[in-house]
């Protein structure tokens, strides 16, 4: 078992000469800042402009300008035939959207949150995901289901669930989870252009966050490949795999770890289905350690799938068991202190001990609040 | 006419009269005569929030023979499927349509292939009326490559997109919003066509139906909701499932028409009326009063919740094929023997298709992984043994 030789003194001195470049975002020609909201809005605008078959449907997407203002201005620009306000009847309007997709037009359905998608889940799974297969390719379903997913702030148990694992378990769906504005633009545009049903899981708390975007990202032809994860931060000591808002948390944790001499590699999954197993496995083969991070319920989750994939493909490379950090295994409470305990947080402390003959173990704990204490052992 | 009847019934004088007879009976069932004939529907239409169409329906000999042939074919096909199921060549679910043929045939006569049809799982005959072949039906039922869904769908998942037939759905009621979605897309694409979304009396109580109807009425979609009321939702009679079994009235703000679903001409007239209405005014409901001779599916004998007398009664009084036979005979368009010959031909056609389907191979193993996506992105997928059975999705 390979250990990592680290000497705190050496590390400290190295830090002084290491270039002080932010490891968080490394876009080379970063000039403009764009919020995730603007990114989504511009992606929808451009795709509607490029293809007259694309239309929007959902509650409050038109005259209200979008419950979270993602579709702001689109009704004025494209008219009520292409931006449709629906009644509060998810089963009905989702079925209508899927039927329209059968015919060959391209709906983008907004769920005000994915919690409400459960009312329409039969149409997402049985009417959309499985139809291309059941018809042996005769009927494809070019539809996108998008909306905020996962926990927000203080919205309680019925409005806080993350559906990534549920949808990603179903063959026939593509499930995307953007983090940054670049992700939001590239993945939404790719999803709209894709001929298969796409579940696009946004995050309400990310809508207002700004990220730098390059000219390439701003171009109307910009698309990201579906099924490819992004290495947000290169490292060699531990791999942290996350999606959506947790990517930001993982990057913060990586900053903290760096101060303590641990070089974490952060993977932004971007695509939950297809899952980029090869990128995750290649990373773990390099770092020999894996932590998965998600806000969702832990059981049968994305982290569990990633762990299984590593065990299947890269078992011999693991120096320690895979750590799963997830939301608490309880319905989301309302009280602020309990809510904080129900989702991962970034809190740290570290201790240094255990000198062995051949190598030094450095014990660092990243203390992530969840139902139990989770540690990264190095 | 009389001469040929004489000839066919008497074998002794057959030889003598044969040359003459063949000349006369070369006047085979007139399949191309389009001289108009007017028929009356069995009962008048009843309506809700709209006018009723006339009971007088324009037709001709050609159409009568087409109706007879198509319905007899469907009848024969479903009965053959019954035997195949009992012989274990068809597996899983098999929901048969015999008794309800007039709905499929009458509807098709009123519309074009630009109009869409979507139905539930009792879809074999609707598929055929949209242009599907017997081979495609039997091969799909037996899970073979020549099936309309290449063996991957099964009885409940027949599709024919080039004729705008969208299936074939196993979840009760789901096809109604899907059908309204097809209508939406037709309006969005300015295609000047309509969608018929068929559902049963069992599905008529589904919430999503009312959600879809609400949106269709708000947005003036050219959607026609057709309730094929065979009076039993699986084993539950309509009066046990619906507080109001007057399904044509259940649309409330949406107009509705009650139609004798065993009379192909009533169906045709109603569908013509509905298409015109839907293109101008939005959704309309058609309730087809029909009947299925088989149980809900092949696992249901169909006699535990209804009496045999009821079934034979309907068969004697209202059978759709018999109605057309009587019409043809009463208008002197063919003899009984000629019609029987057509049925013999049909029987042979069905048997040939079954023989062909039986010879057809099962899908290749690689087909397990095809069509999961329309665009597979070169992604890896796994079989039950994840180490041995892996594939790249095309």
HADDOCK unambig.tbl for C-alpha pairs under 7 A between the chains (distance, minus, plus):
assign (segid A and resid 89 and name CA) (segid B and resid 211 and name CA) 6.11 0.50 0.50
assign (segid A and resid 91 and name CA) (segid B and resid 208 and name CA) 5.80 0.50 0.50
assign (segid A and resid 92 and name CA) (segid B and resid 177 and name CA) 5.67 0.50 0.50
assign (segid A and resid 92 and name CA) (segid B and resid 208 and name CA) 5.04 0.50 0.50
assign (segid A and resid 92 and name CA) (segid B and resid 211 and name CA) 4.77 0.50 0.50
assign (segid A and resid 92 and name CA) (segid B and resid 212 and name CA) 4.76 0.50 0.50
assign (segid A and resid 93 and name CA) (segid B and resid 212 and name CA) 6.72 0.50 0.50
assign (segid A and resid 95 and name CA) (segid B and resid 177 and name CA) 4.73 0.50 0.50
assign (segid A and resid 95 and name CA) (segid B and resid 178 and name CA) 4.97 0.50 0.50
assign (segid A and resid 95 and name CA) (segid B and resid 181 and name CA) 6.86 0.50 0.50
assign (segid A and resid 96 and name CA) (segid B and resid 177 and name CA) 4.85 0.50 0.50
assign (segid A and resid 96 and name CA) (segid B and resid 178 and name CA) 4.98 0.50 0.50
assign (segid A and resid 96 and name CA) (segid B and resid 180 and name CA) 5.63 0.50 0.50
assign (segid A and resid 96 and name CA) (segid B and resid 181 and name CA) 3.69 0.50 0.50
assign (segid A and resid 96 and name CA) (segid B and resid 212 and name CA) 6.98 0.50 0.50
assign (segid A and resid 97 and name CA) (segid B and resid 181 and name CA) 5.66 0.50 0.50
assign (segid A and resid 98 and name CA) (segid B and resid 178 and name CA) 6.22 0.50 0.50
assign (segid A and resid 98 and name CA) (segid B and resid 181 and name CA) 6.72 0.50 0.50
assign (segid A and resid 99 and name CA) (segid B and resid 178 and name CA) 3.93 0.50 0.50
assign (segid A and resid 99 and name CA) (segid B and resid 179 and name CA) 6.02 0.50 0.50
assign (segid A and resid 99 and name CA) (segid B and resid 181 and name CA) 4.18 0.50 0.50
assign (segid A and resid 99 and name CA) (segid B and resid 182 and name CA) 5.04 0.50 0.50
assign (segid A and resid 100 and name CA) (segid B and resid 181 and name CA) 4.40 0.50 0.50
assign (segid A and resid 100 and name CA) (segid B and resid 182 and name CA) 4.81 0.50 0.50
assign (segid A and resid 100 and name CA) (segid B and resid 184 and name CA) 6.31 0.50 0.50
assign (segid A and resid 100 and name CA) (segid B and resid 185 and name CA) 4.91 0.50 0.50
assign (segid A and resid 103 and name CA) (segid B and resid 182 and name CA) 5.89 0.50 0.50
assign (segid A and resid 103 and name CA) (segid B and resid 185 and name CA) 6.34 0.50 0.50
assign (segid A and resid 105 and name CA) (segid B and resid 185 and name CA) 6.41 0.50 0.50
assign (segid A and resid 132 and name CA) (segid B and resid 371 and name CA) 5.89 0.50 0.50
assign (segid A and resid 132 and name CA) (segid B and resid 372 and name CA) 6.53 0.50 0.50
assign (segid A and resid 132 and name CA) (segid B and resid 373 and name CA) 6.72 0.50 0.50
assign (segid A and resid 132 and name CA) (segid B and resid 374 and name CA) 6.88 0.50 0.50
assign (segid A and resid 133 and name CA) (segid B and resid 371 and name CA) 4.77 0.50 0.50
assign (segid A and resid 133 and name CA) (segid B and resid 372 and name CA) 5.12 0.50 0.50
assign (segid A and resid 134 and name CA) (segid B and resid 149 and name CA) 6.69 0.50 0.50
assign (segid A and resid 134 and name CA) (segid B and resid 152 and name CA) 5.59 0.50 0.50
assign (segid A and resid 134 and name CA) (segid B and resid 153 and name CA) 4.43 0.50 0.50
assign (segid A and resid 134 and name CA) (segid B and resid 157 and name CA) 6.50 0.50 0.50
assign (segid A and resid 135 and name CA) (segid B and resid 149 and name CA) 4.85 0.50 0.50
assign (segid A and resid 135 and name CA) (segid B and resid 153 and name CA) 6.08 0.50 0.50
assign (segid A and resid 135 and name CA) (segid B and resid 157 and name CA) 6.85 0.50 0.50
assign (segid A and resid 135 and name CA) (segid B and resid 159 and name CA) 6.38 0.50 0.50
assign (segid A and resid 136 and name CA) (segid B and resid 149 and name CA) 5.14 0.50 0.50
assign (segid A and resid 136 and name CA) (segid B and resid 150 and name CA) 6.21 0.50 0.50
assign (segid A and resid 136 and name CA) (segid B and resid 152 and name CA) 6.41 0.50 0.50
assign (segid A and resid 136 and name CA) (segid B and resid 371 and name CA) 5.84 0.50 0.50
assign (segid A and resid 137 and name CA) (segid B and resid 371 and name CA) 5.34 0.50 0.50
assign (segid A and resid 137 and name CA) (segid B and resid 374 and name CA) 6.77 0.50 0.50
assign (segid A and resid 138 and name CA) (segid B and resid 161 and name CA) 6.74 0.50 0.50
assign (segid A and resid 139 and name CA) (segid B and resid 161 and name CA) 6.98 0.50 0.50
assign (segid A and resid 140 and name CA) (segid B and resid 374 and name CA) 6.35 0.50 0.50
assign (segid A and resid 171 and name CA) (segid B and resid 372 and name CA) 6.65 0.50 0.50
assign (segid A and resid 172 and name CA) (segid B and resid 372 and name CA) 5.10 0.50 0.50
assign (segid A and resid 172 and name CA) (segid B and resid 373 and name CA) 5.58 0.50 0.50
assign (segid A and resid 195 and name CA) (segid B and resid 374 and name CA) 6.14 0.50 0.50
assign (segid A and resid 195 and name CA) (segid B and resid 375 and name CA) 6.65 0.50 0.50
assign (segid A and resid 196 and name CA) (segid B and resid 373 and name CA) 6.17 0.50 0.50
assign (segid A and resid 196 and name CA) (segid B and resid 374 and name CA) 5.99 0.50 0.50
assign (segid A and resid 196 and name CA) (segid B and resid 375 and name CA) 6.99 0.50 0.50
assign (segid A and resid 274 and name CA) (segid B and resid 379 and name CA) 6.77 0.50 0.50
